[in-house]
Every structure is written in C-alpha cells, then in structure tokens.
Amino acid sequence: MRVSVDDDACRGHGVCASLCPSVFVIADLGYAETTDPEIPAALEASVTDAAQSCPESAIHVTKENHVN
C-alpha cells in the first residue's frame, strides 16, 4: 500500500496525524505529509481510517498488486 497527501487539498486539520501519527505528521507550514509513502501491512487499517476521515479528502491510498 502507498499513501500520499494532496498538498493543494490539505487544509491542515490534523485528523490524519491524530489517527495515525506514525505515518502522518503536520509539517512546519501546518499541512500534513507522510513520513514514508510505503505503508507496512500492520498500519494499513489506520491509514485507511485516516484517509476516510480526512475532511478535505486530501489523502490518497493506492493498493499495489504483487505478482509472483
């Protein structure tokens, strides 16, 4: 899973950082950013919850398909 924050849409509400502080932080300018776009499986539920809870829908989650 990968996650990104749309800089143009984010308004710095901080919901994502409060729900999943190990992935989302509020930068010096007051807007959210990710600590790492690659999300480990253990944090996928928290990241999905943060994305769904974002008032501006600024968080985008991409599930990657792995082919062996």
PDB file of N, CA, C, O and CB in Angstrom:
ATOM      1  N   MET A   1       0.837  -1.167   0.000  1.00  0.00           N
ATOM      2  CA  MET A   1       0.000   0.000   0.000  1.00  0.00           C
ATOM      3  C   MET A   1       0.890   1.241   0.000  1.00  0.00           C
ATOM      4  O   MET A   1       1.931   1.288   0.655  1.00  0.00           O
ATOM      5  CB  MET A   1      -0.957  -0.008   1.210  1.00  0.00           C
ATOM      6  N   ARG A   2       0.446   2.234  -0.752  1.00  0.00           N
ATOM      7  CA  ARG A   2       1.135   3.524  -0.789  1.00  0.00           C
ATOM      8  C   ARG A   2       0.137   4.611  -0.416  1.00  0.00           C
ATOM      9  O   ARG A   2      -1.062   4.481  -0.664  1.00  0.00           O
ATOM     10  CB  ARG A   2       1.762   3.796  -2.200  1.00  0.00           C
ATOM     11  N   VAL A   3       0.643   5.677   0.179  1.00  0.00           N
ATOM     12  CA  VAL A   3      -0.226   6.785   0.566  1.00  0.00           C
ATOM     13  C   VAL A   3       0.443   8.104   0.204  1.00  0.00           C
ATOM     14  O   VAL A   3       1.666   8.235   0.245  1.00  0.00           O
ATOM     15  CB  VAL A   3      -0.549   6.733   2.083  1.00  0.00           C
ATOM     16  N   SER A   4      -0.391   9.079  -0.153  1.00  0.00           N
ATOM     17  CA  SER A   4       0.124  10.416  -0.427  1.00  0.00           C
ATOM     18  C   SER A   4      -0.896  11.433   0.056  1.00  0.00           C
ATOM     19  O   SER A   4      -2.075  11.122   0.225  1.00  0.00           O
ATOM     20  CB  SER A   4       0.429  10.607  -1.944  1.00  0.00           C
ATOM     21  N   VAL A   5      -0.423  12.654   0.275  1.00  0.00           N
ATOM     22  CA  VAL A   5      -1.284  13.753   0.678  1.00  0.00           C
ATOM     23  C   VAL A   5      -1.264  14.788  -0.434  1.00  0.00           C
ATOM     24  O   VAL A   5      -0.198  15.228  -0.865  1.00  0.00           O
ATOM     25  CB  VAL A   5      -0.829  14.371   2.041  1.00  0.00           C
ATOM     26  N   ASP A   6      -2.439  15.173  -0.893  1.00  0.00           N
ATOM     27  CA  ASP A   6      -2.573  16.212  -1.920  1.00  0.00           C
ATOM     28  C   ASP A   6      -2.332  17.565  -1.254  1.00  0.00           C
ATOM     29  O   ASP A   6      -3.163  18.043  -0.481  1.00  0.00           O
ATOM     30  CB  ASP A   6      -3.992  16.163  -2.612  1.00  0.00           C
ATOM     31  N   ASP A   7      -1.192  18.173  -1.560  1.00  0.00           N
ATOM     32  CA  ASP A   7      -0.808  19.445  -0.942  1.00  0.00           C
ATOM     33  C   ASP A   7      -1.814  20.556  -1.216  1.00  0.00           C
ATOM     34  O   ASP A   7      -2.020  21.432  -0.377  1.00  0.00           O
ATOM     35  CB  ASP A   7       0.558  19.867  -1.436  1.00  0.00           C
ATOM     36  N   ASP A   8      -2.432  20.521  -2.377  1.00  0.00           N
ATOM     37  CA  ASP A   8      -3.393  21.566  -2.733  1.00  0.00           C
ATOM     38  C   ASP A   8      -4.719  21.409  -1.979  1.00  0.00           C
ATOM     39  O   ASP A   8      -5.410  22.397  -1.732  1.00  0.00           O
ATOM     40  CB  ASP A   8      -3.649  21.549  -4.238  1.00  0.00           C
ATOM     41  N   ALA A   9      -5.073  20.184  -1.616  1.00  0.00           N
ATOM     42  CA  ALA A   9      -6.346  19.933  -0.946  1.00  0.00           C
ATOM     43  C   ALA A   9      -6.239  19.995   0.580  1.00  0.00           C
ATOM     44  O   ALA A   9      -7.209  20.347   1.252  1.00  0.00           O
ATOM     45  CB  ALA A   9      -6.879  18.581  -1.361  1.00  0.00           C
ATOM     46  N   CYS A  10      -5.082  19.660   1.129  1.00  0.00           N
ATOM     47  CA  CYS A  10      -4.903  19.625   2.582  1.00  0.00           C
ATOM     48  C   CYS A  10      -5.070  21.023   3.166  1.00  0.00           C
ATOM     49  O   CYS A  10      -4.528  22.000   2.650  1.00  0.00           O
ATOM     50  CB  CYS A  10      -3.516  19.052   2.949  1.00  0.00           C
ATOM     51  N   ARG A  11      -5.832  21.096   4.254  1.00  0.00           N
ATOM     52  CA  ARG A  11      -6.040  22.360   4.956  1.00  0.00           C
ATOM     53  C   ARG A  11      -5.501  22.311   6.381  1.00  0.00           C
ATOM     54  O   ARG A  11      -5.722  23.229   7.171  1.00  0.00           O
ATOM     55  CB  ARG A  11      -7.520  22.711   4.976  1.00  0.00           C
ATOM     56  N   GLY A  12      -4.796  21.239   6.700  1.00  0.00           N
ATOM     57  CA  GLY A  12      -4.117  21.147   7.990  1.00  0.00           C
ATOM     58  C   GLY A  12      -5.007  20.884   9.180  1.00  0.00           C
ATOM     59  O   GLY A  12      -4.695  21.325  10.286  1.00  0.00           O
ATOM     60  N   HIS A  13      -6.099  20.184   8.988  1.00  0.00           N
ATOM     61  CA  HIS A  13      -6.986  19.856  10.102  1.00  0.00           C
ATOM     62  C   HIS A  13      -6.292  18.956  11.127  1.00  0.00           C
ATOM     63  O   HIS A  13      -6.581  19.046  12.320  1.00  0.00           O
ATOM     64  CB  HIS A  13      -8.252  19.177   9.583  1.00  0.00           C
ATOM     65  N   GLY A  14      -5.388  18.098  10.677  1.00  0.00           N
ATOM     66  CA  GLY A  14      -4.624  17.235  11.581  1.00  0.00           C
ATOM     67  C   GLY A  14      -5.309  15.945  11.980  1.00  0.00           C
ATOM     68  O   GLY A  14      -4.811  15.228  12.848  1.00  0.00           O
ATOM     69  N   VAL A  15      -6.437  15.633  11.368  1.00  0.00           N
ATOM     70  CA  VAL A  15      -7.143  14.403  11.696  1.00  0.00           C
ATOM     71  C   VAL A  15      -6.260  13.191  11.417  1.00  0.00           C
ATOM     72  O   VAL A  15      -6.193  12.265  12.225  1.00  0.00           O
ATOM     73  CB  VAL A  15      -8.453  14.306  10.902  1.00  0.00           C
ATOM     74  N   CYS A  16      -5.589  13.202  10.280  1.00  0.00           N
ATOM     75  CA  CYS A  16      -4.736  12.071   9.906  1.00  0.00           C
ATOM     76  C   CYS A  16      -3.613  11.854  10.918  1.00  0.00           C
ATOM     77  O   CYS A  16      -3.334  10.721  11.311  1.00  0.00           O
ATOM     78  CB  CYS A  16      -4.143  12.294   8.515  1.00  0.00           C
ATOM     79  N   ALA A  17      -2.975  12.938  11.335  1.00  0.00           N
ATOM     80  CA  ALA A  17      -1.875  12.830  12.293  1.00  0.00           C
ATOM     81  C   ALA A  17      -2.365  12.352  13.655  1.00  0.00           C
ATOM     82  O   ALA A  17      -1.627  11.678  14.374  1.00  0.00           O
ATOM     83  CB  ALA A  17      -1.166  14.174  12.438  1.00  0.00           C
ATOM     84  N   SER A  18      -3.589  12.690  14.016  1.00  0.00           N
ATOM     85  CA  SER A  18      -4.101  12.220  15.299  1.00  0.00           C
ATOM     86  C   SER A  18      -4.498  10.744  15.240  1.00  0.00           C
ATOM     87  O   SER A  18      -4.392  10.033  16.240  1.00  0.00           O
ATOM     88  CB  SER A  18      -5.297  13.064  15.727  1.00  0.00           C
ATOM     89  N   LEU A  19      -4.955  10.281  14.071  1.00  0.00           N
ATOM     90  CA  LEU A  19      -5.362   8.882  13.921  1.00  0.00           C
ATOM     91  C   LEU A  19      -4.192   7.943  13.651  1.00  0.00           C
ATOM     92  O   LEU A  19      -4.213   6.782  14.060  1.00  0.00           O
ATOM     93  CB  LEU A  19      -6.365   8.762  12.805  1.00  0.00           C
ATOM     94  N   CYS A  20      -3.180   8.443  12.967  1.00  0.00           N
ATOM     95  CA  CYS A  20      -2.050   7.583  12.590  1.00  0.00           C
ATOM     96  C   CYS A  20      -0.749   8.392  12.611  1.00  0.00           C
ATOM     97  O   CYS A  20      -0.186   8.690  11.557  1.00  0.00           O
ATOM     98  CB  CYS A  20      -2.280   6.956  11.180  1.00  0.00           C
ATOM     99  N   PRO A  21      -0.273   8.747  13.808  1.00  0.00           N
ATOM    100  CA  PRO A  21       0.912   9.602  13.917  1.00  0.00           C
ATOM    101  C   PRO A  21       2.220   8.977  13.442  1.00  0.00           C
ATOM    102  O   PRO A  21       3.205   9.684  13.230  1.00  0.00           O
ATOM    103  CB  PRO A  21       1.076  10.016  15.318  1.00  0.00           C
ATOM    104  N   SER A  22       2.234   7.670  13.276  1.00  0.00           N
ATOM    105  CA  SER A  22       3.462   7.037  12.781  1.00  0.00           C
ATOM    106  C   SER A  22       3.604   7.192  11.266  1.00  0.00           C
ATOM    107  O   SER A  22       4.676   6.929  10.722  1.00  0.00           O
ATOM    108  CB  SER A  22       3.479   5.552  13.156  1.00  0.00           C
ATOM    109  N   VAL A  23       2.543   7.612  10.581  1.00  0.00           N
ATOM    110  CA  VAL A  23       2.591   7.791   9.125  1.00  0.00           C
ATOM    111  C   VAL A  23       2.413   9.257   8.729  1.00  0.00           C
ATOM    112  O   VAL A  23       3.043   9.722   7.779  1.00  0.00           O
ATOM    113  CB  VAL A  23       1.512   6.938   8.454  1.00  0.00           C
ATOM    114  N   PHE A  24       1.556   9.988   9.453  1.00  0.00           N
ATOM    115  CA  PHE A  24       1.256  11.372   9.090  1.00  0.00           C
ATOM    116  C   PHE A  24       1.784  12.335  10.142  1.00  0.00           C
ATOM    117  O   PHE A  24       1.641  12.101  11.342  1.00  0.00           O
ATOM    118  CB  PHE A  24      -0.251  11.566   8.908  1.00  0.00           C
ATOM    119  N   VAL A  25       2.392  13.413   9.681  1.00  0.00           N
ATOM    120  CA  VAL A  25       2.863  14.472  10.565  1.00  0.00           C
ATOM    121  C   VAL A  25       2.380  15.805  10.001  1.00  0.00           C
ATOM    122  O   VAL A  25       2.086  15.925   8.812  1.00  0.00           O
ATOM    123  CB  VAL A  25       4.427  14.448  10.708  1.00  0.00           C
ATOM    124  N   ILE A  26       2.305  16.787  10.870  1.00  0.00           N
ATOM    125  CA  ILE A  26       1.978  18.134  10.429  1.00  0.00           C
ATOM    126  C   ILE A  26       3.303  18.876  10.279  1.00  0.00           C
ATOM    127  O   ILE A  26       4.053  19.039  11.241  1.00  0.00           O
ATOM    128  CB  ILE A  26       1.004  18.867  11.441  1.00  0.00           C
ATOM    129  N   ALA A  27       3.572  19.316   9.065  1.00  0.00           N
ATOM    130  CA  ALA A  27       4.839  19.980   8.736  1.00  0.00           C
ATOM    131  C   ALA A  27       4.859  21.400   9.302  1.00  0.00           C
ATOM    132  O   ALA A  27       3.852  21.888   9.814  1.00  0.00           O
ATOM    133  CB  ALA A  27       5.056  20.011   7.204  1.00  0.00           C
ATOM    134  N   ASP A  28       5.999  22.044   9.203  1.00  0.00           N
ATOM    135  CA  ASP A  28       6.183  23.391   9.738  1.00  0.00           C
ATOM    136  C   ASP A  28       5.167  24.396   9.214  1.00  0.00           C
ATOM    137  O   ASP A  28       4.787  25.320   9.934  1.00  0.00           O
ATOM    138  CB  ASP A  28       7.561  23.874   9.421  1.00  0.00           C
ATOM    139  N   LEU A  29       4.727  24.233   7.986  1.00  0.00           N
ATOM    140  CA  LEU A  29       3.760  25.165   7.405  1.00  0.00           C
ATOM    141  C   LEU A  29       2.318  24.840   7.804  1.00  0.00           C
ATOM    142  O   LEU A  29       1.391  25.544   7.404  1.00  0.00           O
ATOM    143  CB  LEU A  29       3.883  25.158   5.893  1.00  0.00           C
ATOM    144  N   GLY A  30       2.126  23.775   8.593  1.00  0.00           N
ATOM    145  CA  GLY A  30       0.810  23.455   9.120  1.00  0.00           C
ATOM    146  C   GLY A  30      -0.009  22.467   8.316  1.00  0.00           C
ATOM    147  O   GLY A  30      -1.196  22.281   8.587  1.00  0.00           O
ATOM    148  N   TYR A  31       0.605  21.829   7.330  1.00  0.00           N
ATOM    149  CA  TYR A  31      -0.112  20.873   6.490  1.00  0.00           C
ATOM    150  C   TYR A  31       0.455  19.482   6.681  1.00  0.00           C
ATOM    151  O   TYR A  31       1.610  19.310   7.071  1.00  0.00           O
ATOM    152  CB  TYR A  31      -0.039  21.281   5.012  1.00  0.00           C
ATOM    153  N   ALA A  32      -0.381  18.486   6.397  1.00  0.00           N
ATOM    154  CA  ALA A  32       0.023  17.089   6.602  1.00  0.00           C
ATOM    155  C   ALA A  32       0.987  16.619   5.520  1.00  0.00           C
ATOM    156  O   ALA A  32       0.940  17.059   4.371  1.00  0.00           O
ATOM    157  CB  ALA A  32      -1.206  16.181   6.631  1.00  0.00           C
ATOM    158  N   GLU A  33       1.844  15.724   5.924  1.00  0.00           N
ATOM    159  CA  GLU A  33       2.705  14.996   4.987  1.00  0.00           C
ATOM    160  C   GLU A  33       2.964  13.625   5.567  1.00  0.00           C
ATOM    161  O   GLU A  33       2.761  13.387   6.757  1.00  0.00           O
ATOM    162  CB  GLU A  33       4.049  15.755   4.718  1.00  0.00           C
ATOM    163  N   THR A  34       3.421  12.719   4.701  1.00  0.00           N
ATOM    164  CA  THR A  34       3.688  11.354   5.157  1.00  0.00           C
ATOM    165  C   THR A  34       5.145  11.212   5.555  1.00  0.00           C
ATOM    166  O   THR A  34       6.027  11.870   5.003  1.00  0.00           O
ATOM    167  CB  THR A  34       3.331  10.330   4.064  1.00  0.00           C
ATOM    168  N   THR A  35       5.378  10.344   6.519  1.00  0.00           N
ATOM    169  CA  THR A  35       6.750  10.054   6.923  1.00  0.00           C
ATOM    170  C   THR A  35       7.406   9.105   5.926  1.00  0.00           C
ATOM    171  O   THR A  35       8.624   9.121   5.748  1.00  0.00           O
ATOM    172  CB  THR A  35       6.784   9.451   8.339  1.00  0.00           C
ATOM    173  N   ASP A  36       6.582   8.272   5.273  1.00  0.00           N
ATOM    174  CA  ASP A  36       7.053   7.322   4.269  1.00  0.00           C
ATOM    175  C   ASP A  36       5.839   6.908   3.443  1.00  0.00           C
ATOM    176  O   ASP A  36       4.828   6.497   4.012  1.00  0.00           O
ATOM    177  CB  ASP A  36       7.762   6.068   4.931  1.00  0.00           C
ATOM    178  N   PRO A  37       5.911   7.005   2.123  1.00  0.00           N
ATOM    179  CA  PRO A  37       4.746   6.646   1.308  1.00  0.00           C
ATOM    180  C   PRO A  37       4.439   5.149   1.275  1.00  0.00           C
ATOM    181  O   PRO A  37       3.317   4.754   0.959  1.00  0.00           O
ATOM    182  CB  PRO A  37       4.954   7.128  -0.089  1.00  0.00           C
ATOM    183  N   GLU A  38       5.422   4.320   1.596  1.00  0.00           N
ATOM    184  CA  GLU A  38       5.227   2.865   1.623  1.00  0.00           C
ATOM    185  C   GLU A  38       4.700   2.465   2.991  1.00  0.00           C
ATOM    186  O   GLU A  38       5.375   2.657   4.002  1.00  0.00           O
ATOM    187  CB  GLU A  38       6.555   2.106   1.299  1.00  0.00           C
ATOM    188  N   ILE A  39       3.495   1.909   3.025  1.00  0.00           N
ATOM    189  CA  ILE A  39       2.846   1.594   4.289  1.00  0.00           C
ATOM    190  C   ILE A  39       2.961   0.100   4.594  1.00  0.00           C
ATOM    191  O   ILE A  39       2.570  -0.731   3.774  1.00  0.00           O
ATOM    192  CB  ILE A  39       1.371   2.024   4.257  1.00  0.00           C
ATOM    193  N   PRO A  40       3.497  -0.245   5.771  1.00  0.00           N
ATOM    194  CA  PRO A  40       3.557  -1.657   6.148  1.00  0.00           C
ATOM    195  C   PRO A  40       2.149  -2.201   6.428  1.00  0.00           C
ATOM    196  O   PRO A  40       1.245  -1.449   6.793  1.00  0.00           O
ATOM    197  CB  PRO A  40       4.464  -1.845   7.388  1.00  0.00           C
ATOM    198  N   ALA A  41       1.985  -3.473   6.257  1.00  0.00           N
ATOM    199  CA  ALA A  41       0.674  -4.113   6.421  1.00  0.00           C
ATOM    200  C   ALA A  41       0.054  -3.829   7.786  1.00  0.00           C
ATOM    201  O   ALA A  41      -1.164  -3.688   7.890  1.00  0.00           O
ATOM    202  CB  ALA A  41       0.802  -5.613   6.225  1.00  0.00           C
ATOM    203  N   ALA A  42       0.858  -3.744   8.811  1.00  0.00           N
ATOM    204  CA  ALA A  42       0.340  -3.517  10.163  1.00  0.00           C
ATOM    205  C   ALA A  42      -0.339  -2.155  10.325  1.00  0.00           C
ATOM    206  O   ALA A  42      -1.144  -1.973  11.238  1.00  0.00           O
ATOM    207  CB  ALA A  42       1.463  -3.638  11.164  1.00  0.00           C
ATOM    208  N   LEU A  43      -0.023  -1.203   9.452  1.00  0.00           N
ATOM    209  CA  LEU A  43      -0.592   0.147   9.565  1.00  0.00           C
ATOM    210  C   LEU A  43      -1.669   0.438   8.516  1.00  0.00           C
ATOM    211  O   LEU A  43      -2.231   1.533   8.496  1.00  0.00           O
ATOM    212  CB  LEU A  43       0.511   1.175   9.447  1.00  0.00           C
ATOM    213  N   GLU A  44      -1.956  -0.523   7.656  1.00  0.00           N
ATOM    214  CA  GLU A  44      -2.913  -0.280   6.569  1.00  0.00           C
ATOM    215  C   GLU A  44      -4.288   0.135   7.085  1.00  0.00           C
ATOM    216  O   GLU A  44      -4.891   1.049   6.522  1.00  0.00           O
ATOM    217  CB  GLU A  44      -3.049  -1.525   5.709  1.00  0.00           C
ATOM    218  N   ALA A  45      -4.793  -0.490   8.113  1.00  0.00           N
ATOM    219  CA  ALA A  45      -6.120  -0.147   8.634  1.00  0.00           C
ATOM    220  C   ALA A  45      -6.141   1.281   9.177  1.00  0.00           C
ATOM    221  O   ALA A  45      -7.103   2.014   8.947  1.00  0.00           O
ATOM    222  CB  ALA A  45      -6.537  -1.138   9.737  1.00  0.00           C
ATOM    223  N   SER A  46      -5.098   1.681   9.889  1.00  0.00           N
ATOM    224  CA  SER A  46      -5.029   3.039  10.434  1.00  0.00           C
ATOM    225  C   SER A  46      -4.929   4.085   9.338  1.00  0.00           C
ATOM    226  O   SER A  46      -5.547   5.145   9.428  1.00  0.00           O
ATOM    227  CB  SER A  46      -3.843   3.170  11.374  1.00  0.00           C
ATOM    228  N   VAL A  47      -4.153   3.790   8.306  1.00  0.00           N
ATOM    229  CA  VAL A  47      -4.009   4.723   7.185  1.00  0.00           C
ATOM    230  C   VAL A  47      -5.326   4.847   6.421  1.00  0.00           C
ATOM    231  O   VAL A  47      -5.718   5.947   6.032  1.00  0.00           O
ATOM    232  CB  VAL A  47      -2.881   4.263   6.236  1.00  0.00           C
ATOM    233  N   THR A  48      -5.999   3.736   6.210  1.00  0.00           N
ATOM    234  CA  THR A  48      -7.297   3.761   5.533  1.00  0.00           C
ATOM    235  C   THR A  48      -8.303   4.571   6.341  1.00  0.00           C
ATOM    236  O   THR A  48      -9.073   5.350   5.779  1.00  0.00           O
ATOM    237  CB  THR A  48      -7.823   2.329   5.311  1.00  0.00           C
ATOM    238  N   ASP A  49      -8.297   4.392   7.646  1.00  0.00           N
ATOM    239  CA  ASP A  49      -9.194   5.156   8.524  1.00  0.00           C
ATOM    240  C   ASP A  49      -8.884   6.649   8.432  1.00  0.00           C
ATOM    241  O   ASP A  49      -9.799   7.469   8.357  1.00  0.00           O
ATOM    242  CB  ASP A  49      -9.066   4.672   9.989  1.00  0.00           C
ATOM    243  N   ALA A  50      -7.603   7.001   8.439  1.00  0.00           N
ATOM    244  CA  ALA A  50      -7.208   8.407   8.322  1.00  0.00           C
ATOM    245  C   ALA A  50      -7.651   8.994   6.981  1.00  0.00           C
ATOM    246  O   ALA A  50      -8.135  10.124   6.925  1.00  0.00           O
ATOM    247  CB  ALA A  50      -5.685   8.551   8.484  1.00  0.00           C
ATOM    248  N   ALA A  51      -7.487   8.233   5.916  1.00  0.00           N
ATOM    249  CA  ALA A  51      -7.890   8.716   4.585  1.00  0.00           C
ATOM    250  C   ALA A  51      -9.396   8.936   4.522  1.00  0.00           C
ATOM    251  O   ALA A  51      -9.854   9.933   3.963  1.00  0.00           O
ATOM    252  CB  ALA A  51      -7.458   7.718   3.491  1.00  0.00           C
ATOM    253  N   GLN A  52     -10.159   8.024   5.084  1.00  0.00           N
ATOM    254  CA  GLN A  52     -11.616   8.143   5.063  1.00  0.00           C
ATOM    255  C   GLN A  52     -12.105   9.257   5.986  1.00  0.00           C
ATOM    256  O   GLN A  52     -13.196   9.789   5.785  1.00  0.00           O
ATOM    257  CB  GLN A  52     -12.256   6.820   5.464  1.00  0.00           C
ATOM    258  N   SER A  53     -11.316   9.612   6.987  1.00  0.00           N
ATOM    259  CA  SER A  53     -11.708  10.634   7.956  1.00  0.00           C
ATOM    260  C   SER A  53     -11.258  12.037   7.567  1.00  0.00           C
ATOM    261  O   SER A  53     -11.661  13.008   8.206  1.00  0.00           O
ATOM    262  CB  SER A  53     -11.152  10.291   9.305  1.00  0.00           C
ATOM    263  N   CYS A  54     -10.438  12.160   6.543  1.00  0.00           N
ATOM    264  CA  CYS A  54      -9.929  13.471   6.128  1.00  0.00           C
ATOM    265  C   CYS A  54     -11.082  14.353   5.639  1.00  0.00           C
ATOM    266  O   CYS A  54     -11.772  13.983   4.689  1.00  0.00           O
ATOM    267  CB  CYS A  54      -8.857  13.315   5.015  1.00  0.00           C
ATOM    268  N   PRO A  55     -11.303  15.514   6.271  1.00  0.00           N
ATOM    269  CA  PRO A  55     -12.410  16.380   5.872  1.00  0.00           C
ATOM    270  C   PRO A  55     -12.276  16.931   4.447  1.00  0.00           C
ATOM    271  O   PRO A  55     -13.274  17.311   3.835  1.00  0.00           O
ATOM    272  CB  PRO A  55     -12.521  17.525   6.838  1.00  0.00           C
ATOM    273  N   GLU A  56     -11.070  16.975   3.927  1.00  0.00           N
ATOM    274  CA  GLU A  56     -10.824  17.525   2.592  1.00  0.00           C
ATOM    275  C   GLU A  56     -10.589  16.440   1.542  1.00  0.00           C
ATOM    276  O   GLU A  56     -10.360  16.759   0.375  1.00  0.00           O
ATOM    277  CB  GLU A  56      -9.631  18.456   2.633  1.00  0.00           C
ATOM    278  N   SER A  57     -10.641  15.169   1.932  1.00  0.00           N
ATOM    279  CA  SER A  57     -10.331  14.039   1.036  1.00  0.00           C
ATOM    280  C   SER A  57      -8.972  14.231   0.357  1.00  0.00           C
ATOM    281  O   SER A  57      -8.810  13.968  -0.834  1.00  0.00           O
ATOM    282  CB  SER A  57     -11.436  13.880  -0.036  1.00  0.00           C
ATOM    283  N   ALA A  58      -8.009  14.693   1.144  1.00  0.00           N
ATOM    284  CA  ALA A  58      -6.680  15.000   0.618  1.00  0.00           C
ATOM    285  C   ALA A  58      -5.717  13.821   0.656  1.00  0.00           C
ATOM    286  O   ALA A  58      -4.605  13.919   0.136  1.00  0.00           O
ATOM    287  CB  ALA A  58      -6.092  16.137   1.384  1.00  0.00           C
ATOM    288  N   ILE A  59      -6.120  12.717   1.257  1.00  0.00           N
ATOM    289  CA  ILE A  59      -5.246  11.555   1.387  1.00  0.00           C
ATOM    290  C   ILE A  59      -5.636  10.518   0.347  1.00  0.00           C
ATOM    291  O   ILE A  59      -6.801  10.133   0.242  1.00  0.00           O
ATOM    292  CB  ILE A  59      -5.320  10.957   2.815  1.00  0.00           C
ATOM    293  N   HIS A  60      -4.655  10.074  -0.414  1.00  0.00           N
ATOM    294  CA  HIS A  60      -4.892   9.104  -1.476  1.00  0.00           C
ATOM    295  C   HIS A  60      -4.117   7.821  -1.180  1.00  0.00           C
ATOM    296  O   HIS A  60      -2.904   7.837  -0.970  1.00  0.00           O
ATOM    297  CB  HIS A  60      -4.485   9.685  -2.854  1.00  0.00           C
ATOM    298  N   VAL A  61      -4.852   6.716  -1.170  1.00  0.00           N
ATOM    299  CA  VAL A  61      -4.282   5.410  -0.881  1.00  0.00           C
ATOM    300  C   VAL A  61      -4.316   4.577  -2.148  1.00  0.00           C
ATOM    301  O   VAL A  61      -5.330   4.530  -2.843  1.00  0.00           O
ATOM    302  CB  VAL A  61      -5.044   4.703   0.270  1.00  0.00           C
ATOM    303  N   THR A  62      -3.199   3.918  -2.447  1.00  0.00           N
ATOM    304  CA  THR A  62      -3.095   3.035  -3.593  1.00  0.00           C
ATOM    305  C   THR A  62      -2.687   1.659  -3.098  1.00  0.00           C
ATOM    306  O   THR A  62      -1.643   1.494  -2.466  1.00  0.00           O
ATOM    307  CB  THR A  62      -2.083   3.580  -4.638  1.00  0.00           C
ATOM    308  N   LYS A  63      -3.512   0.689  -3.390  1.00  0.00           N
ATOM    309  CA  LYS A  63      -3.147  -0.698  -3.044  1.00  0.00           C
ATOM    310  C   LYS A  63      -2.428  -1.293  -4.226  1.00  0.00           C
ATOM    311  O   LYS A  63      -2.927  -1.286  -5.352  1.00  0.00           O
ATOM    312  CB  LYS A  63      -4.404  -1.559  -2.664  1.00  0.00           C
ATOM    313  N   GLU A  64      -1.258  -1.802  -3.957  1.00  0.00           N
ATOM    314  CA  GLU A  64      -0.424  -2.372  -5.015  1.00  0.00           C
ATOM    315  C   GLU A  64      -0.659  -3.871  -5.097  1.00  0.00           C
ATOM    316  O   GLU A  64      -0.774  -4.550  -4.077  1.00  0.00           O
ATOM    317  CB  GLU A  64       1.074  -2.070  -4.766  1.00  0.00           C
ATOM    318  N   ASN A  65      -0.726  -4.369  -6.298  1.00  0.00           N
ATOM    319  CA  ASN A  65      -0.836  -5.803  -6.508  1.00  0.00           C
ATOM    320  C   ASN A  65       0.551  -6.361  -6.745  1.00  0.00           C
ATOM    321  O   ASN A  65       1.292  -5.884  -7.604  1.00  0.00           O
ATOM    322  CB  ASN A  65      -1.777  -6.131  -7.694  1.00  0.00           C
ATOM    323  N   HIS A  66       0.887  -7.368  -5.980  1.00  0.00           N
ATOM    324  CA  HIS A  66       2.191  -8.018  -6.146  1.00  0.00           C
ATOM    325  C   HIS A  66       1.988  -9.322  -6.921  1.00  0.00           C
ATOM    326  O   HIS A  66       1.156 -10.152  -6.553  1.00  0.00           O
ATOM    327  CB  HIS A  66       2.875  -8.291  -4.754  1.00  0.00           C
ATOM    328  N   VAL A  67       2.743  -9.485  -7.974  1.00  0.00           N
ATOM    329  CA  VAL A  67       2.655 -10.688  -8.783  1.00  0.00           C
ATOM    330  C   VAL A  67       3.922 -11.488  -8.560  1.00  0.00           C
ATOM    331  O   VAL A  67       5.028 -10.960  -8.679  1.00  0.00           O
ATOM    332  CB  VAL A  67       2.453 -10.353 -10.294  1.00  0.00           C
ATOM    333  N   ASN A  68       3.763 -12.746  -8.239  1.00  0.00           N
ATOM    334  CA  ASN A  68       4.933 -13.622  -8.022  1.00  0.00           C
ATOM    335  C   ASN A  68       5.159 -14.508  -9.205  1.00  0.00           C
ATOM    336  O   ASN A  68       6.093 -15.310  -9.206  1.00  0.00           O
ATOM    337  CB  ASN A  68       4.759 -14.475  -6.770  1.00  0.00           C
TER     338      ASN A  68
END
